[in-house]
C-alpha cells in the first residue's frame, strides 16, 4: 500500500518502505488525526483497534508512507465488516410515540370488542322478532353484522395518516433550520431539542479537506503590503469550480504585534482568474506539484489519492 490508497482488507504490517507510515482511520475509530504505524508486535491480546499500531484496517486511508503487509481478514471478517454485521443484526427499537400508539390500539381494540359483544348480547331477546322471519338464527346473524359494522366504524382509520402528516410537517420545519431528518420517527426526539451538537470526524462529512481560500503577497511597501485573496469553489476530485480574486491592503501596526493588528480593505469584487495571471499562484502551484507524491489517476471510481485535491486547486 502507498499514500492515498484505501486499504482493501485487514493487513498485518510486515515492512515499512518509507520513513513513517501514517493512516487515517477515522472511519473506524473516529480519531481526527492520522495514526503513526509500526511493525512491532502488540503484546496485549485484548488491545483495542486504536492500540493495534501494527495493523491496517479495511476502509482506512494511507495518509503518508508506503508499506507491505499480509492480509489477515477480508469481507465480513474485517473489523469494519464486524461493525456492519452488528448494525444489521440490531433490532430497531420503537420510539415512545410508536409504543403509545401500540398501547392505544390494543386498548381501543379491547374496548370495541367489549362494546360489540355487549350490543350483540343486549339484542338477544330480539332474535325471534317477526322482522327476521321468526328465525332465531337469522336474528343472531343480523345483530352480529350490526356489531361488526360498529367495530369497523369505531376504528380510527385516519389516525396513521394524521400522524404521518404531523411528522412530515415537523421534518419540514427542522429542514428550514438546517436539521435534515431522514427518518420520520426521529422527529419525535429531535423536534424537542434546542441545540444539536454534531462531530466532524467523517460521520457527517467525508473527512477530506480541500483548499477554499488562499492569500498571496502582491507587493510590499515599507510598513504595508498588498495581498491578493483567492476564493476557490468546488469540493470534489473533479477539476470543476472557479478561482476568484479579491485585492486586499494590509496595514501593519507595531512590529511585535503585526499579526494581531491586521486591517483588511477589500478593493474589488470577485473576478475569475487563471493561475498564469499571478506569479505567486504559479509558484504556489509549483510547490504543490513538486512537494507532493500524489498523482491523478482517473478511472470509474475516480482518483484514490486524498492529496490530489491540492492539485485541483489551481487550474
C-alpha positions as CSV (number, residue, x, y, z in Angstrom):
1,X,0.0,0.0,0.0
2,X,1.1,3.5,-0.7
3,X,0.0,7.1,0.1
4,X,-3.6,7.7,-0.9
5,X,-4.6,4.1,-1.1
6,X,-7.7,2.8,0.5
7,X,-6.9,-0.3,2.5
8,X,-8.9,-3.2,1.0
9,X,-8.6,-5.7,3.9
10,X,-7.2,-6.1,7.4
11,X,-3.5,-6.2,7.0
12,X,-0.7,-7.1,9.4
13,X,2.3,-4.9,8.6
14,X,5.5,-6.7,7.7
15,X,7.7,-3.9,6.4
16,X,7.5,-0.1,6.1
17,X,9.2,1.1,3.0
18,X,9.3,4.8,4.0
19,X,10.4,6.9,6.9
20,X,7.0,6.8,8.5
21,X,3.6,5.4,7.8
22,X,0.5,7.3,8.9
23,X,-3.0,6.1,8.4
24,X,-6.3,7.9,8.6
25,X,-8.6,5.5,10.4
26,X,-11.3,8.0,11.5
27,X,-13.9,5.9,9.6
28,X,-13.3,3.1,12.1
29,X,-12.2,4.7,15.4
30,X,-13.3,8.3,15.0
31,X,-9.8,9.7,15.5
32,X,-9.4,13.1,13.9
33,X,-5.7,12.8,13.2
34,X,-3.8,10.2,11.3
35,X,-2.2,7.4,13.3
36,X,1.5,6.5,13.2
37,X,2.0,2.8,12.4
38,X,4.9,0.4,13.1
39,X,5.7,-3.3,12.6
40,X,6.5,-4.2,16.2
41,X,4.2,-6.8,17.8
42,X,1.5,-5.7,20.2
43,X,1.9,-7.8,23.4
44,X,-1.6,-7.3,24.7
45,X,-4.0,-9.8,23.0
46,X,-7.0,-7.7,24.3
47,X,-5.8,-4.5,22.7
48,X,-8.5,-2.4,21.1
49,X,-8.2,-1.2,17.5
50,X,-6.7,2.1,18.5
51,X,-3.8,0.3,20.1
52,X,-3.1,-2.1,17.3
53,X,-0.4,0.1,15.7
54,X,0.9,-2.8,13.6
55,X,-2.4,-3.3,11.8
56,X,-4.0,-1.7,8.8
57,X,-7.8,-1.9,8.8
58,X,-10.1,-2.2,5.9
59,X,-11.7,1.0,4.7
60,X,-9.0,3.3,6.2
61,X,-6.8,5.5,4.0
62,X,-3.0,5.8,3.8
63,X,-2.1,9.4,4.7
64,X,1.6,9.1,4.3
65,X,4.3,6.5,3.5
66,X,4.4,3.1,1.9
67,X,4.3,-0.4,3.4
68,X,4.0,-4.1,2.8
69,X,1.9,-6.5,4.8
70,X,0.0,-9.8,5.0
71,X,-3.8,-9.9,4.6
72,X,-5.3,-11.5,7.7
73,X,-9.1,-10.8,7.2
74,X,-11.4,-9.9,4.3
75,X,-15.1,-9.2,3.9
76,X,-17.2,-9.6,6.9
77,X,-14.3,-10.9,8.9
78,X,-12.6,-7.5,9.0
79,X,-13.2,-5.0,11.8
80,X,-15.4,-2.8,9.7
81,X,-17.3,-5.9,8.5
82,X,-18.0,-6.9,12.1
83,X,-19.4,-3.5,12.8
84,X,-21.6,-3.8,9.8
85,X,-22.9,-7.2,10.9
86,X,-23.6,-5.8,14.4
87,X,-25.5,-2.9,12.9
88,X,-27.5,-5.2,10.6
89,X,-28.4,-7.6,13.4
90,X,-29.6,-4.8,15.8
91,X,-33.3,-4.7,16.1
92,X,-34.8,-1.3,15.6
93,X,-36.3,0.0,18.8
94,X,-39.7,1.5,18.7
95,X,-40.0,5.2,19.6
96,X,-42.1,6.3,22.6
97,X,-44.7,7.6,20.2
98,X,-45.0,4.3,18.4
99,X,-45.2,2.4,21.8
100,X,-48.0,4.7,22.9
101,X,-49.8,4.2,19.6
102,X,-49.5,0.4,20.0
103,X,-50.9,0.7,23.6
104,X,-53.7,2.9,22.3
105,X,-54.5,0.4,19.6
106,X,-54.6,-2.5,22.0
107,X,-56.8,-0.7,24.5
108,X,-59.1,0.6,21.7
109,X,-59.5,-2.9,20.2
110,X,-60.4,-4.3,23.6
111,X,-63.0,-1.6,24.3
112,X,-64.5,-2.0,20.8
113,X,-64.7,-5.8,21.3
114,X,-66.4,-5.4,24.6
115,X,-68.9,-2.9,23.2
116,X,-69.7,-5.2,20.2
117,X,-70.3,-8.2,22.4
118,X,-72.5,-6.1,24.6
119,X,-74.5,-4.8,21.7
120,X,-75.0,-8.4,20.4
121,X,-75.9,-9.7,23.8
122,X,-78.4,-6.9,24.6
123,X,-80.3,-7.8,21.5
124,X,-80.6,-11.5,22.2
125,X,-84.3,-11.0,23.1
126,X,-84.9,-9.6,19.6
127,X,-83.5,-12.6,17.7
128,X,-87.0,-14.1,17.3
129,X,-88.7,-10.9,16.1
130,X,-91.1,-11.3,13.1
131,X,-88.9,-8.9,11.2
132,X,-86.4,-11.8,10.9
133,X,-89.0,-14.3,9.8
134,X,-89.3,-15.8,13.2
135,X,-85.9,-17.5,12.9
136,X,-83.6,-17.2,15.9
137,X,-80.5,-17.9,13.7
138,X,-81.3,-15.1,11.2
139,X,-81.8,-12.6,14.1
140,X,-78.5,-13.6,15.6
141,X,-76.7,-13.2,12.3
142,X,-78.4,-9.8,11.7
143,X,-77.3,-8.3,15.1
144,X,-73.8,-9.9,14.6
145,X,-73.5,-7.9,11.4
146,X,-74.5,-4.7,13.3
147,X,-71.8,-5.4,15.9
148,X,-69.2,-5.9,13.2
149,X,-70.2,-2.7,11.5
150,X,-70.0,-0.8,14.8
151,X,-66.4,-2.2,15.3
152,X,-65.4,-1.1,11.8
153,X,-66.8,2.3,12.3
154,X,-65.1,2.8,15.6
155,X,-61.6,2.1,14.2
156,X,-59.8,5.5,13.6
157,X,-58.6,4.7,10.0
158,X,-57.3,8.3,9.5
159,X,-55.1,8.3,12.6
160,X,-51.9,6.9,10.8
161,X,-52.3,9.5,8.0
162,X,-52.7,12.3,10.6
163,X,-49.6,11.2,12.5
164,X,-47.6,10.9,9.3
165,X,-48.7,14.4,8.2
166,X,-47.7,15.9,11.5
167,X,-44.3,14.3,11.4
168,X,-43.7,15.4,7.8
169,X,-44.6,19.0,8.8
170,X,-42.1,18.7,11.7
171,X,-39.5,17.5,9.3
172,X,-40.1,20.5,7.0
173,X,-39.8,22.9,9.9
174,X,-36.5,21.3,11.0
175,X,-35.1,21.4,7.5
176,X,-35.6,25.2,7.5
177,X,-33.2,25.3,10.4
178,X,-30.6,23.1,8.6
179,X,-31.6,20.0,10.6
180,X,-32.3,17.4,7.9
181,X,-34.1,14.3,9.2
182,X,-34.3,11.2,7.0
183,X,-36.4,9.1,9.3
184,X,-39.8,10.4,10.3
185,X,-39.8,8.8,13.8
186,X,-36.7,10.8,14.6
187,X,-38.7,14.0,14.5
188,X,-40.3,12.9,17.8
189,X,-37.0,13.3,19.7
190,X,-35.1,15.8,17.6
191,X,-38.1,18.1,17.3
192,X,-38.0,19.0,21.0
193,X,-34.2,19.8,21.1
194,X,-32.9,23.4,21.2
195,X,-29.3,22.7,20.3
196,X,-27.9,19.8,18.2
197,X,-24.2,19.1,18.8
198,X,-22.5,17.1,16.0
199,X,-19.0,15.9,15.4
200,X,-16.7,16.4,12.4
201,X,-14.8,13.1,12.2
202,X,-16.3,12.0,9.0
203,X,-19.7,10.8,10.1
204,X,-21.4,13.9,8.8
205,X,-18.7,14.7,6.2
206,X,-16.3,12.8,4.0
207,X,-13.4,13.8,6.3
208,X,-11.4,15.1,3.3
209,X,-10.2,18.6,3.4
210,X,-9.9,20.9,0.3
211,X,-8.5,24.4,-0.3
212,X,-11.1,27.1,-0.2
213,X,-9.1,30.4,0.4
214,X,-5.5,31.5,-0.4
215,X,-3.5,34.7,0.2
216,X,-0.6,35.7,-2.0
217,X,1.5,38.8,-1.5
218,X,1.3,41.1,-4.5
219,X,3.6,43.9,-3.4
220,X,5.4,45.3,-0.3
221,X,6.0,49.0,0.5
222,X,7.5,49.9,3.9
223,X,5.0,49.0,6.6
224,X,2.3,48.0,4.1
225,X,1.8,45.1,1.8
226,X,-0.8,44.4,-0.8
227,X,-2.4,40.9,-0.8
228,X,-4.4,39.0,-3.3
229,X,-7.1,36.9,-1.7
230,X,-8.3,33.9,-3.8
231,X,-11.6,32.1,-3.1
232,X,-11.7,28.6,-4.6
233,X,-15.0,26.8,-5.2
234,X,-15.6,23.1,-5.7
235,X,-15.0,20.4,-3.2
236,X,-14.7,17.2,-5.2
237,X,-12.0,15.4,-7.1
238,X,-13.3,16.7,-10.4
239,X,-11.5,19.8,-11.6
240,X,-14.6,21.9,-11.5
241,X,-15.2,25.2,-9.9
242,X,-13.5,28.6,-10.2
243,X,-10.9,30.8,-8.5
244,X,-11.9,34.3,-7.7
245,X,-9.6,37.1,-6.7
246,X,-10.1,39.9,-4.2
247,X,-7.3,42.6,-3.8
248,X,-6.6,43.5,-0.2
249,X,-4.4,46.1,1.5
250,X,-2.8,45.2,4.8
251,X,-1.5,47.7,7.3
252,X,1.0,46.6,9.9
253,X,0.7,48.0,13.4
254,X,3.5,47.6,15.9
255,X,6.3,45.3,14.8
256,X,5.9,42.9,17.7
257,X,2.1,42.7,17.2
258,X,2.0,42.8,13.4
259,X,-0.1,39.6,13.0
260,X,-2.6,40.7,15.6
261,X,-3.1,44.2,14.2
262,X,-4.1,43.5,10.6
263,X,-6.7,45.7,8.9
264,X,-8.1,44.4,5.6
265,X,-9.8,46.6,3.0
266,X,-11.4,44.9,0.1
267,X,-10.8,46.7,-3.2
268,X,-12.9,44.9,-5.8
269,X,-15.4,42.2,-6.2
270,X,-14.5,38.6,-7.1
271,X,-13.1,38.2,-10.6
272,X,-12.5,34.8,-12.1
273,X,-8.7,34.4,-12.7
274,X,-6.2,31.9,-14.0
275,X,-3.1,30.7,-12.4
276,X,-0.8,32.2,-15.0
277,X,-2.1,35.8,-14.2
278,X,-0.3,35.9,-10.9
279,X,3.3,34.9,-10.2
280,X,2.5,34.0,-6.7
281,X,-0.1,31.4,-7.8
282,X,2.4,29.9,-10.3
283,X,4.9,29.5,-7.6
284,X,2.3,28.0,-5.2
285,X,1.1,25.6,-7.9
286,X,4.8,24.6,-8.5
287,X,5.3,23.9,-4.8
288,X,2.0,21.9,-4.6
289,X,3.1,19.8,-7.6
290,X,6.8,19.1,-6.6
291,X,6.4,18.8,-2.8
292,X,3.7,16.1,-3.3
293,X,3.9,12.4,-4.1
294,X,0.3,12.2,-5.2
295,X,-1.0,11.7,-8.7
296,X,-4.2,12.0,-10.6
297,X,-5.5,8.6,-11.7
298,X,-8.9,8.8,-13.4
299,X,-11.0,5.7,-13.6
300,X,-14.5,4.6,-12.9
301,X,-14.3,5.3,-9.2
302,X,-12.1,8.5,-9.5
303,X,-8.8,9.5,-8.1
304,X,-8.0,7.5,-5.0
305,X,-5.4,9.9,-3.6
306,X,-6.8,12.3,-1.0
307,X,-3.9,14.7,-1.5
308,X,-4.9,15.2,-5.2
309,X,-7.3,17.8,-4.1
310,X,-4.4,20.2,-3.8
311,X,-3.5,19.5,-7.4
312,X,-7.1,20.5,-8.4
313,X,-6.9,23.8,-6.6
314,X,-5.0,25.8,-9.2
315,X,-6.1,25.3,-12.9
